[in-house]
């Protein structure tokens, strides 16, 4: 794979970032299908609409082997617990969680917050 870097979106407001990780089942066919499920032509529009409706500005998922790394940018006043509780009740969200659980190392009825593990920032370069 060629090292290319990825452009980021410029926000018109200060943002905060959440970083999470999740492991997929270590099966190359399942990983390929999971990647396809997240393609622009396969993502359910209700899921994208729901993510935006709770105040998430940007979300990116990166993969290395069977490990996923998610970056979520939000406004500074964003309340993660409140937003995730609201998101869980939106149309097709539970159906989506059940569908993608087949690829993930978790139980089929796990919520998004039970699957994704929040990461702690241990270093940053800003203003140093």
Backbone as CSV, one residue per row, in Angstrom:
resi,resn,N_x,N_y,N_z,CA_x,CA_y,CA_z,C_x,C_y,C_z
1,UNK,0.835,-1.183,0.000,0.000,0.000,0.000,0.878,1.244,0.000
2,UNK,0.548,2.162,-0.849,1.284,3.417,-0.968,0.877,4.381,0.160
3,UNK,1.856,5.024,0.787,1.572,6.015,1.816,1.110,7.283,1.123
4,UNK,-0.107,7.698,1.414,-0.659,8.829,0.690,-1.181,9.938,1.585
5,UNK,-1.536,9.656,2.805,-2.166,10.650,3.655,-3.604,10.867,3.212
6,UNK,-4.409,11.446,4.073,-5.817,11.672,3.786,-6.173,13.114,4.102
7,UNK,-6.818,13.804,3.175,-7.218,15.180,3.466,-8.262,15.198,4.582
8,UNK,-8.275,16.247,5.367,-9.275,16.396,6.410,-10.167,17.585,6.088
9,UNK,-11.319,17.578,6.659,-12.287,18.644,6.446,-11.999,19.789,7.405
10,UNK,-12.096,21.002,6.931,-11.941,22.176,7.780,-13.308,22.537,8.338
11,UNK,-13.389,22.681,9.636,-14.658,23.031,10.285,-14.686,24.529,10.545
12,UNK,-15.865,25.092,10.527,-16.032,26.530,10.752,-16.142,26.866,12.227
13,UNK,-15.929,25.889,13.070,-16.014,26.067,14.516,-14.962,25.196,15.188
14,UNK,-14.594,25.520,16.409,-13.679,24.624,17.131,-14.360,23.260,17.345
15,UNK,-13.575,22.212,17.283,-14.121,20.862,17.432,-13.326,20.077,18.466
16,UNK,-13.951,19.011,18.938,-13.225,18.035,19.747,-13.325,16.709,19.025
17,UNK,-12.423,15.818,19.359,-12.272,14.559,18.645,-12.386,13.394,19.624
18,UNK,-13.113,12.384,19.197,-13.205,11.128,19.935,-12.548,10.056,19.071
19,UNK,-11.791,9.167,19.681,-11.120,8.083,18.963,-11.496,6.768,19.621
20,UNK,-11.883,5.810,18.793,-12.319,4.517,19.300,-11.702,3.399,18.472
21,UNK,-11.702,2.208,19.054,-11.194,1.046,18.346,-12.164,-0.124,18.516
22,UNK,-12.124,-1.025,17.553,-12.978,-2.211,17.556,-12.267,-3.280,16.741
23,UNK,-12.392,-4.520,17.159,-11.798,-5.620,16.405,-12.876,-6.371,15.635
24,UNK,-12.559,-6.669,14.371,-13.412,-7.514,13.548,-13.004,-8.961,13.741
25,UNK,-13.881,-9.870,13.357,-13.511,-11.284,13.351,-12.356,-11.433,12.366
26,UNK,-11.370,-12.230,12.717,-10.163,-12.369,11.907,-10.400,-13.365,10.769
27,UNK,-11.195,-12.932,9.802,-11.571,-13.761,8.658,-11.549,-12.848,7.431
28,UNK,-10.654,-13.106,6.511,-10.462,-12.193,5.376,-11.732,-12.002,4.552
29,UNK,-12.560,-13.032,4.410,-13.817,-12.888,3.649,-14.788,-11.967,4.387
30,UNK,-14.874,-12.112,5.708,-15.757,-11.245,6.487,-15.257,-9.799,6.476
31,UNK,-13.946,-9.620,6.560,-13.382,-8.265,6.540,-13.666,-7.607,5.190
32,UNK,-13.519,-8.351,4.112,-13.816,-7.815,2.784,-15.289,-7.407,2.686
33,UNK,-16.178,-8.233,3.218,-17.612,-7.926,3.189,-17.934,-6.720,4.070
34,UNK,-17.259,-6.600,5.216,-17.464,-5.456,6.108,-17.026,-4.161,5.425
35,UNK,-15.895,-4.207,4.759,-15.420,-3.034,4.011,-16.438,-2.646,2.939
36,UNK,-16.952,-3.629,2.224,-17.949,-3.363,1.179,-19.212,-2.751,1.780
37,UNK,-19.618,-3.241,2.939,-20.824,-2.736,3.609,-20.705,-1.247,3.935
38,UNK,-19.492,-0.758,4.120,-19.263,0.649,4.446,-18.932,1.502,3.216
39,UNK,-19.021,0.923,2.040,-18.764,1.672,0.812,-19.851,2.708,0.560
40,UNK,-19.536,3.745,-0.228,-20.485,4.835,-0.461,-21.805,4.383,-1.085
41,UNK,-21.785,3.295,-1.832,-23.008,2.809,-2.467,-23.763,1.793,-1.605
42,UNK,-23.202,1.428,-0.448,-23.829,0.402,0.402,-24.265,0.915,1.774
43,UNK,-23.703,2.039,2.227,-24.086,2.583,3.543,-25.561,2.972,3.513
44,UNK,-26.269,2.624,4.555,-27.686,2.959,4.640,-27.818,4.458,4.899
45,UNK,-28.618,5.141,4.104,-28.753,6.597,4.259,-29.320,6.966,5.624
46,UNK,-30.148,6.099,6.206,-30.693,6.388,7.541,-29.589,6.456,8.592
47,UNK,-28.543,5.675,8.420,-27.427,5.667,9.373,-26.632,6.962,9.232
48,UNK,-26.328,7.348,8.007,-25.615,8.612,7.774,-26.436,9.787,8.298
49,UNK,-27.733,9.803,7.978,-28.607,10.885,8.450,-28.648,10.937,9.973
50,UNK,-28.706,9.773,10.613,-28.740,9.716,12.070,-27.459,10.244,12.699
51,UNK,-26.337,9.866,12.136,-25.038,10.336,12.637,-24.983,11.862,12.583
52,UNK,-25.385,12.417,11.474,-25.389,13.882,11.332,-26.404,14.533,12.281
53,UNK,-27.580,13.908,12.450,-28.648,14.524,13.244,-28.301,14.653,14.719
54,UNK,-27.404,13.818,15.229,-27.033,13.927,16.655,-25.891,14.904,16.872
55,UNK,-25.386,15.522,15.781,-24.376,16.562,15.924,-22.969,16.177,15.540
56,UNK,-22.767,14.966,15.045,-21.429,14.551,14.613,-21.097,15.271,13.309
57,UNK,-19.944,15.925,13.283,-19.524,16.692,12.109,-18.806,15.827,11.081
58,UNK,-17.969,14.920,11.571,-17.205,14.055,10.670,-16.884,12.748,11.387
59,UNK,-16.849,11.672,10.608,-16.507,10.359,11.146,-15.663,9.644,10.098
60,UNK,-14.552,9.086,10.540,-13.681,8.319,9.657,-13.373,6.994,10.348
61,UNK,-13.299,5.930,9.561,-12.888,4.630,10.089,-11.700,4.151,9.264
62,UNK,-10.643,3.766,9.955,-9.434,3.226,9.327,-9.309,1.759,9.730
63,UNK,-8.622,0.984,8.914,-8.476,-0.441,9.195,-7.022,-0.872,9.034
64,UNK,-6.589,-1.757,9.923,-5.281,-2.416,9.829,-5.510,-3.859,10.254
65,UNK,-5.408,-4.774,9.302,-5.720,-6.167,9.603,-7.188,-6.285,9.961
66,UNK,-7.470,-6.726,11.194,-8.857,-6.817,11.638,-9.190,-5.766,12.705
67,UNK,-8.295,-4.793,12.881,-8.505,-3.725,13.864,-9.010,-2.470,13.187
68,UNK,-10.113,-1.926,13.700,-10.665,-0.667,13.205,-10.303,0.458,14.158
69,UNK,-10.120,1.642,13.603,-9.854,2.852,14.371,-10.792,3.926,13.845
70,UNK,-11.641,4.470,14.711,-12.609,5.475,14.307,-12.269,6.825,14.921
71,UNK,-12.359,7.867,14.096,-12.179,9.245,14.539,-13.504,9.957,14.331
72,UNK,-13.988,10.620,15.386,-15.250,11.340,15.324,-14.995,12.784,15.746
73,UNK,-15.303,13.726,14.862,-15.182,15.147,15.173,-16.563,15.696,15.508
74,UNK,-16.626,16.486,16.597,-17.887,17.044,17.075,-17.678,18.491,17.527
75,UNK,-18.771,19.248,17.690,-18.642,20.569,18.305,-18.135,20.429,19.747
76,UNK,-17.577,21.500,20.291,-17.033,21.463,21.656,-18.087,21.131,22.708
77,UNK,-19.339,21.536,22.476,-20.387,21.298,23.473,-21.095,19.955,23.304
78,UNK,-20.557,19.084,22.475,-21.153,17.775,22.197,-21.093,16.891,23.440
79,UNK,-22.193,16.223,23.750,-22.266,15.281,24.871,-22.368,13.877,24.285
80,UNK,-21.295,13.108,24.384,-21.221,11.784,23.763,-22.339,10.863,24.242
81,UNK,-22.517,10.724,25.549,-23.518,9.791,26.091,-24.921,10.167,25.618
82,UNK,-25.229,11.435,25.670,-26.549,11.907,25.237,-26.761,11.635,23.744
83,UNK,-25.773,11.927,22.939,-25.889,11.728,21.487,-26.024,10.242,21.141
84,UNK,-25.254,9.373,21.802,-25.329,7.941,21.506,-26.670,7.356,21.939
85,UNK,-27.216,7.846,23.043,-28.539,7.392,23.494,-29.600,7.775,22.460
86,UNK,-29.506,8.982,21.931,-30.446,9.444,20.911,-30.262,8.656,19.615
87,UNK,-29.013,8.464,19.212,-28.712,7.747,17.971,-29.266,6.320,18.011
88,UNK,-29.158,5.663,19.139,-29.610,4.272,19.270,-31.102,4.109,18.995
89,UNK,-31.862,5.183,19.141,-33.316,5.117,18.962,-33.778,5.551,17.569
90,UNK,-32.858,5.988,16.734,-33.231,6.494,15.412,-33.527,5.341,14.445
91,UNK,-34.268,5.647,13.369,-34.679,4.606,12.418,-33.517,3.768,11.888
92,UNK,-33.710,2.468,11.948,-32.822,1.439,11.427,-31.489,1.307,12.154
93,UNK,-31.243,2.114,13.193,-29.956,2.054,13.894,-29.739,0.681,14.528
94,UNK,-30.743,0.165,15.231,-30.593,-1.140,15.865,-30.412,-2.232,14.813
95,UNK,-31.138,-2.122,13.712,-31.011,-3.081,12.613,-29.585,-3.055,12.043
96,UNK,-29.026,-1.839,11.894,-27.647,-1.692,11.397,-26.666,-2.338,12.371
97,UNK,-26.823,-2.057,13.660,-25.910,-2.620,14.664,-25.944,-4.142,14.624
98,UNK,-27.123,-4.717,14.479,-27.247,-6.172,14.400,-26.604,-6.707,13.127
99,UNK,-26.772,-5.994,12.018,-26.206,-6.448,10.742,-24.675,-6.452,10.776
100,UNK,-24.066,-5.381,11.282,-22.603,-5.319,11.278,-21.979,-6.153,12.398
101,UNK,-22.766,-6.510,13.404,-22.245,-7.353,14.493,-21.770,-8.706,13.976
102,UNK,-22.316,-9.151,12.866,-21.901,-10.436,12.288,-20.424,-10.431,11.912
103,UNK,-19.847,-9.257,11.695,-18.447,-9.113,11.303,-17.535,-8.801,12.496
104,UNK,-18.129,-8.360,13.583,-17.373,-7.815,14.709,-17.205,-8.839,15.831
105,UNK,-16.144,-8.670,16.612,-15.902,-9.554,17.756,-16.733,-9.049,18.939
106,UNK,-18.042,-9.329,18.877,-18.962,-8.894,19.934,-20.229,-9.728,19.824
107,UNK,-21.103,-9.573,20.802,-22.379,-10.273,20.721,-23.294,-9.549,19.745
108,UNK,-24.214,-10.252,19.163,-25.113,-9.708,18.141,-25.989,-8.580,18.679
109,UNK,-26.294,-8.597,19.970,-27.178,-7.576,20.543,-26.404,-6.442,21.229
110,UNK,-25.098,-6.371,21.026,-24.288,-5.305,21.642,-24.629,-3.949,21.025
111,UNK,-24.654,-2.931,21.854,-24.855,-1.573,21.356,-23.533,-1.054,20.794
112,UNK,-23.609,0.044,20.071,-22.394,0.639,19.508,-21.392,0.967,20.612
113,UNK,-21.868,1.517,21.722,-20.974,1.863,22.831,-20.358,0.637,23.498
114,UNK,-21.015,-0.505,23.401,-20.451,-1.731,23.951,-19.403,-2.338,23.012
115,UNK,-19.524,-2.059,21.731,-18.594,-2.602,20.738,-17.317,-1.770,20.647
116,UNK,-17.495,-0.486,20.456,-16.371,0.423,20.239,-15.775,0.836,21.574
117,UNK,-14.467,0.728,21.706,-13.763,1.100,22.932,-13.129,2.475,22.765
118,UNK,-13.505,3.389,23.657,-12.972,4.746,23.598,-11.484,4.711,23.923
119,UNK,-10.716,5.453,23.172,-9.269,5.515,23.374,-8.910,6.785,24.130
120,UNK,-7.804,6.737,24.823,-7.295,7.881,25.584,-6.116,8.490,24.831
121,UNK,-6.155,9.801,24.649,-5.032,10.466,23.987,-3.849,10.519,24.948
122,UNK,-2.681,10.125,24.467,-1.501,10.132,25.320,-0.423,11.088,24.814
123,UNK,-0.592,11.639,23.600,0.369,12.594,23.061,-0.332,13.484,22.053
124,UNK,0.088,14.728,21.986,-0.344,15.621,20.915,0.735,16.649,20.672
125,UNK,0.793,17.174,19.469,1.855,18.091,19.054,1.405,19.537,19.034
126,UNK,0.113,19.797,19.088,-0.418,21.152,18.958,0.284,22.123,19.924
127,UNK,0.657,23.258,19.403,1.207,24.371,20.193,2.349,23.981,21.127
128,UNK,3.173,23.081,20.725,4.320,22.714,21.576,5.572,23.312,21.010
